[in-house]
């Protein structure tokens, strides 16, 4: 793909998200989502490989169906109430359709099946865009319509997503699929707390974006597509290997790392709302996710695979890609817990 076309596609991708985030009319929000979807399709299918074509097709069909459901729900609402305002979603059928459509857009369980498959057929950079930037528009719609969405449905989907995200990642060996199930689990935590306190949901989203971006940049830097590839990370950069272990533990939500902050505040808020059972199930599901993070950390950092003399000297060679953003993002992913008092005010 030529640089000019690539710049046009990426700018269209950004514009679509910004249009959705700043719109008050349902048609404008829908146009932004469609621009977003149509821009990411060429980026997914740049590899000219059957897997990438399959991923692009699956992504297009899922997102087109979700966009059609959003348009249908807003049309039903406009028919009943006479307004296209995003915040005036008052009819019950529209609520149900909108919640299902946004869950499909995000990849919440039980409509999560497309996400691991699409990520597996994409490059690490494209996967990073799908699990970070592509979540902003649907999350902004959830934020704008949270007073209209069903609390019970959102909480059920959040619980299911956190369990499925943990359970599904247990038997994966591909790092992209592991990160896909990690994304599903994190989105489950956000969906659970969204109807209780939107400020914690936004804080969780920001921390999720920082953690996931740092992790994907590390995987791209070391070209780790499978767990077996990740075992040789130390030959490229011993420092990055240690940082990767800390990132994985932070993603798992262990104190005193950054990833502990959203889980801590969400569990605190759930128990404050007398949702102790939900909080207990969420905490137990976090153990499932922690297991496959620990497995990846163990095989990456805590074991050394048999290797030849040549591969041991790999760290002497300069890497091809720049790690400019990796340092600040990795630092933020590990050391942001002291900001907790600001969140608790």
Buried (B, 14 or more C-beta within 10 A) or exposed (E): EEEEEEEEBBEBBBBBBBBBBEBEEBEBBBBBBBBBBBBBBBBBBBBEEEEBBBBBBBBBEBBBBBBEBBBBBBBBBBEEBEBBBBEBBEBEEBBBBBBBBBBBBBBBBEBBBBBBBBBBBBBBEBBBBBBBBBBBBBBBBBBBBBEBBBEEBBBBBBBBBBBBBBBBBEEBEBBBBBBBBBBBBBBBBBBBBBBBBBEBBBBBBEBBBBBBBBBBBBBBBBBBBBBEBBBBBBBBBEEBBBBBBBBBBBBBBBEEBBBBBBBBBBBEBBEEBEBEEBBEBBBEBBEBBBBBBBBBBBBBBEEEEEEEEEBEEBBEEEBEEEBEEBEEBBBBBBBBBEBBEEEEE
